[in-house]
Amino acid sequence: MNPIDADQLGRLLALRDLSDPQAGPHALQQIVQALEDALGAAWHVPVRRDAGPRVVSVEDNYDRLRYRADDVTRDRRYSHYAGAGRMLRSHTTARIPALLRDVRTDTLLSVPGMCYRRDVIDRHHVGQPHQHDLWLIRPDGPALNAADLAEMVRVAVSAVLPGRAWHTPASLHPYTLDGREIYVGADDGDVEIGECGLAHPEVLAAAGLPPGASGLAMGLGLDRLTMLAKGIPDIRLLRDPDPRVAEQMLDLSPYRPVSAMPPARRDLSLAVSCDLDAELLGDRVRDLLGAESDAVETVSVLSETAYADLPQTARDRMGLREGQKNVLLRLMLRHPTRTLTAEHANELRDRVYSGLHEGAVHEWAAR
């Protein structure tokens, strides 16, 4: 597994963790505090907050959480490996195995922080989401059960999104039993805000907890919770430096929209390797545009066509070779607070096209 280079690692680690009070105040931190206060009070237990490091061992991120050795999420296409058995954590759950080793009495473990994913680009997704793991651990006594899990979800949702309807369809996680996804109602349909389940006995036992130990495991998306609590329409606004936006990210009062900018749509016909999917394409677009990736509202795959299914004229037009496929990719360009000129939009389009298109023939917009 080839690690990311030092420059890319440095850029990723330099990005501000919005959940960290030492980096300055942000509304995400009020979500964290509200969740800790509500869950700690509901079970009358102390809260131990420990955000942990962003660079973690592969064992903590995957092995100690019962991920299979051949799990697709381990592939370097989806994980950021840093070399020597280390990686940028893909979830805050990576901190849990170490914290479990120190639990002696009933405790709520709280791990808020930034994680690193290779993901699609749209108004709900970024490559560096903020998560919040909350694990209620009981070393002995009556085992925590599915009813307790439902109560944990109810308390959490009520604490930050009072009055919202919620439901928890089944979902498998290697580190839980009776795994669930958590959805809440929103104006444009249900939104997933996290996952939960009963802490897997093997995870607890591996940390040295006694055979009778039990736990409730919950991981929540802090970005989405903040967006829902404030009525923020686009995840990019959480980091927007425009003073009209940034000053609104200091508390949970309703978001006041800044003037909407017109979108610029650019469709790209690309020759790419057959294993590229929407998540990897989104991650590549972020890397290619760097600091200007905040101008990309969405990246969507409109169609995929195999080499064998294209007429020769289409193959020749883009220089498509065997082992490649044609992807029609739509870039929706719209900065949250600035107008993009047509010239700038074409320049961004060409930077993405230059970095993604692997065909022998090119079509430029700004050249």
C-alpha positions in Angstrom: 0.0 0.0 0.0 1.7 3.1 -1.2 1.6 6.0 1.3 0.6 9.5 0.4 3.5 11.8 -0.1 4.8 14.2 2.6 3.4 17.3 0.9 -0.1 15.9 0.7 0.1 14.7 4.3 1.2 18.1 5.4 -1.7 19.8 3.6 -4.3 17.4 5.1 -3.0 17.8 8.6 -2.8 21.6 8.3 -6.6 21.8 7.7 -8.4 23.1 10.7 -10.4 20.7 12.9 -13.6 22.7 13.5 -14.5 20.5 16.5 -11.2 21.5 18.3 -11.8 24.5 20.7 -8.0 25.2 20.6 -8.3 26.1 16.9 -11.0 28.7 17.7 -14.7 28.6 18.4 -17.2 27.0 15.9 -20.8 25.9 16.1 -19.7 22.2 15.7 -18.3 22.4 19.2 -21.7 23.4 20.7 -23.2 20.2 19.1 -20.4 18.2 20.7 -21.1 19.7 24.1 -24.9 19.3 23.8 -24.5 15.6 23.0 -22.1 15.0 25.9 -24.3 16.9 28.4 -27.5 15.1 27.4 -26.1 11.5 27.3 -24.0 11.9 30.4 -27.1 13.2 32.3 -29.4 10.4 30.9 -27.2 7.7 32.3 -25.6 9.6 35.2 -22.1 8.8 34.1 -18.9 10.8 33.7 -17.9 11.9 30.2 -14.3 11.3 29.1 -13.6 13.4 26.0 -10.4 12.4 24.1 -10.2 13.5 20.5 -7.0 11.5 19.9 -4.5 12.0 17.1 -5.4 12.2 13.4 -2.6 9.9 12.4 -3.4 6.5 13.9 -2.2 2.9 13.6 -3.8 0.7 11.0 -4.5 -1.7 13.8 -6.6 0.8 15.7 -8.4 2.0 12.6 -9.3 -1.4 11.3 -7.9 -4.6 13.0 -9.0 -3.9 16.6 -12.5 -3.0 15.3 -12.8 -6.4 13.5 -12.5 -5.2 9.9 -11.6 -8.1 7.6 -8.2 -8.1 6.1 -9.8 -8.0 2.6 -12.4 -5.3 3.4 -12.7 -2.9 0.5 -12.4 0.1 2.7 -8.8 -0.8 3.4 -7.8 -0.3 -0.2 -5.4 2.6 -0.6 -7.9 4.1 -3.1 -10.2 4.8 -0.2 -7.8 5.2 2.7 -4.9 7.6 3.3 -1.9 5.5 4.4 1.0 7.4 5.9 3.6 4.6 5.9 5.0 2.4 8.7 1.6 0.9 9.6 0.1 4.4 10.1 -2.8 6.2 8.4 -5.0 9.2 8.6 -8.0 8.0 10.5 -11.0 7.2 8.4 -13.3 7.5 11.4 -13.1 8.7 15.0 -13.9 5.1 16.1 -10.2 4.5 15.7 -9.6 6.1 19.1 -12.0 3.8 20.9 -9.8 0.7 21.3 -7.2 2.7 23.2 -9.8 4.3 25.5 -11.5 1.1 26.3 -8.3 -0.2 27.9 -8.7 2.4 30.7 -12.4 2.0 31.5 -13.0 0.8 35.1 -16.5 2.2 35.8 -19.5 3.2 33.8 -18.3 5.8 31.4 -19.3 7.8 28.3 -16.4 7.9 25.9 -16.5 10.9 23.6 -14.3 11.2 20.6 -15.0 14.2 18.3 -12.7 15.1 15.5 -11.9 15.3 11.8 -11.5 12.2 9.6 -10.2 11.6 6.1 -12.2 10.0 3.3 -12.2 9.7 -0.4 -15.7 10.7 -1.2 -18.1 12.2 -3.7 -18.5 15.9 -4.0 -22.0 17.3 -3.2 -23.6 19.7 -0.7 -23.5 17.0 2.0 -20.1 15.4 1.5 -16.5 16.5 1.9 -13.2 14.6 2.0 -12.5 15.7 5.6 -15.7 15.2 7.6 -16.1 15.8 11.3 -17.4 12.8 13.4 -18.3 12.2 17.0 -18.0 8.7 18.5 -20.0 8.3 21.7 -19.6 4.9 23.5 -21.4 4.2 26.7 -19.4 1.5 28.4 -20.6 -0.7 31.4 -17.8 -2.9 32.7 -20.2 -4.9 34.9 -23.8 -5.1 35.9 -27.0 -5.5 33.8 -26.1 -5.7 30.1 -27.0 -2.7 27.9 -29.5 -3.8 25.3 -31.4 -2.8 22.2 -33.9 -0.8 24.2 -31.0 1.2 25.8 -29.7 1.8 22.3 -33.0 3.2 21.1 -33.0 5.5 24.1 -29.5 6.6 23.4 -30.5 7.7 19.8 -33.6 9.4 21.2 -31.6 11.4 23.7 -29.0 12.4 21.1 -31.5 13.5 18.5 -33.6 15.4 21.0 -30.5 17.2 22.3 -29.5 18.8 19.0 -32.5 18.4 16.7 -35.5 18.6 19.0 -38.8 17.6 17.5 -37.3 15.8 14.5 -38.6 12.4 13.5 -36.0 9.7 13.3 -35.6 6.0 12.4 -32.9 3.4 12.5 -32.8 0.8 9.7 -30.5 -2.1 10.2 -26.9 -1.8 9.0 -23.9 -4.1 9.5 -20.7 -2.8 11.3 -17.8 -5.0 12.2 -17.5 -3.5 15.7 -21.2 -3.8 16.7 -24.1 -6.2 17.1 -27.6 -5.1 16.0 -26.0 -2.3 13.9 -28.2 0.5 12.8 -28.1 3.7 10.7 -29.6 6.8 12.1 -31.8 9.0 9.8 -33.7 12.2 10.7 -36.4 14.0 8.7 -35.5 17.1 6.8 -37.3 19.4 4.3 -35.7 17.6 1.3 -36.1 14.1 2.6 -34.5 11.9 5.3 -30.8 12.6 6.0 -28.4 10.0 7.5 -26.7 11.5 10.6 -24.8 8.5 11.9 -24.7 4.9 12.9 -25.1 2.9 16.1 -25.2 -0.6 17.6 -24.3 -2.7 20.6 -20.6 -2.7 21.2 -19.2 -6.0 19.9 -18.2 -8.3 22.8 -14.9 -9.2 21.0 -13.9 -5.5 20.7 -14.5 -5.1 24.5 -12.7 -8.3 25.3 -9.7 -7.4 23.2 -9.4 -4.2 25.2 -9.2 -6.2 28.5 -12.7 -5.6 29.7 -14.3 -8.4 31.8 -16.6 -11.0 30.1 -19.7 -9.3 31.5 -18.9 -5.9 30.0 -21.4 -4.3 27.6 -21.7 -1.1 25.7 -23.6 1.2 23.3 -21.7 2.5 20.3 -22.8 5.6 18.3 -21.0 7.6 15.7 -22.5 10.8 14.4 -21.7 13.2 11.6 -21.1 16.6 13.2 -21.2 18.5 9.9 -24.6 17.3 9.0 -25.9 17.8 12.6 -24.7 21.4 12.5 -26.2 22.0 9.0 -29.6 20.6 10.2 -29.5 22.5 13.4 -28.8 25.8 11.7 -30.5 25.3 8.4 -27.2 25.5 6.4 -27.8 24.3 2.8 -24.2 23.5 1.8 -21.5 21.8 3.8 -18.8 24.2 2.3 -20.3 27.0 4.3 -19.0 25.5 7.5 -15.5 26.6 6.5 -16.2 29.6 4.3 -13.9 32.5 5.3 -16.3 35.2 4.0 -17.0 37.3 7.2 -20.7 37.3 6.4 -20.7 33.5 6.7 -17.9 32.9 9.2 -19.5 35.1 11.9 -22.6 32.9 11.7 -20.6 29.8 12.4 -19.9 30.7 16.0 -23.3 29.5 17.4 -26.3 27.5 16.6 -28.7 30.4 15.6 -30.4 29.9 12.3 -28.3 30.6 9.2 -29.0 33.8 7.3 -28.3 33.1 3.6 -25.7 35.2 1.8 -26.7 36.1 -1.8 -27.0 33.1 -4.0 -24.4 32.9 -6.8 -25.4 31.6 -10.3 -24.1 28.1 -11.2 -21.8 27.2 -14.0 -22.2 23.8 -15.5 -19.4 22.0 -17.3 -19.8 18.5 -18.8 -16.6 16.5 -19.4 -16.3 13.4 -21.6 -13.4 11.5 -20.1 -11.4 8.4 -20.9 -10.5 6.9 -17.6 -9.4 3.5 -16.1 -12.2 1.1 -15.5 -11.8 1.0 -11.7 -12.5 4.7 -11.1 -15.8 5.3 -9.4 -17.7 8.4 -8.2 -15.9 8.5 -4.8 -12.4 8.3 -6.4 -13.3 10.9 -9.0 -14.5 13.3 -6.4 -11.3 12.8 -4.4 -9.2 13.4 -7.5 -11.1 16.6 -8.3 -10.4 17.9 -4.8 -6.7 17.2 -5.2 -6.5 18.7 -8.7 -8.2 22.0 -7.6 -6.6 22.3 -4.2 -7.7 25.5 -2.5 -10.1 26.2 -5.3 -12.1 23.0 -4.8 -14.5 25.1 -2.7 -15.8 26.4 -6.1 -17.2 22.9 -6.9 -20.7 22.4 -5.7 -21.2 18.9 -7.1 -19.5 16.3 -9.2 -21.8 13.7 -10.7 -21.4 10.8 -13.1 -24.0 11.1 -15.8 -23.1 7.9 -17.6 -20.4 5.2 -18.0 -19.8 3.4 -21.2 -17.3 0.5 -21.7 -14.8 0.5 -24.6 -16.6 -2.4 -26.3 -19.9 -0.5 -26.3 -18.7 2.6 -28.0 -18.5 3.1 -31.8 -15.0 3.6 -33.2 -15.7 7.2 -34.0 -16.3 7.9 -30.3 -13.2 6.1 -29.3 -11.1 8.0 -31.8 -12.6 11.4 -30.7 -11.3 11.0 -27.2 -8.4 8.7 -27.8 -10.0 5.9 -25.7 -8.0 2.7 -25.4 -8.9 -0.9 -24.4 -8.9 -1.2 -20.6 -10.6 2.3 -20.3 -14.1 3.5 -20.1 -15.9 6.7 -21.1 -17.3 8.7 -18.2 -19.6 11.7 -18.8 -18.8 13.8 -15.7 -20.8 16.9 -14.8 -19.1 19.7 -12.8 -21.5 22.1 -11.1 -19.4 25.1 -10.3 -20.7 27.6 -7.8 -18.8 29.3 -5.0 -20.9 29.8 -1.9 -20.1 33.5 -1.7 -18.3 34.7 -4.9 -19.4 34.9 -8.5 -17.3 32.8 -11.0 -16.7 34.3 -14.4 -17.1 32.1 -17.4 -13.4 32.4 -18.0 -12.6 31.2 -14.5 -15.1 28.3 -14.8 -13.5 27.2 -18.0 -10.0 27.3 -16.4 -11.3 25.1 -13.5 -12.9 22.8 -16.0 -9.7 22.4 -17.9 -7.6 21.7 -14.8 -10.0 18.9 -13.9 -10.1 17.6 -17.4 -6.3 17.7 -17.7 -5.9 15.7 -14.5 -8.6 13.1 -15.1 -8.6 12.5 -18.9 -6.3 9.6 -19.9 -7.1 9.6 -23.6 -4.8 10.5 -26.4 -7.0 13.3 -27.7 -8.0 16.4 -25.7 -10.7 19.0 -25.9 -10.1 22.2 -24.1 -12.5 25.0 -23.1 -10.1 27.8 -22.3 -7.2 27.2 -24.7 
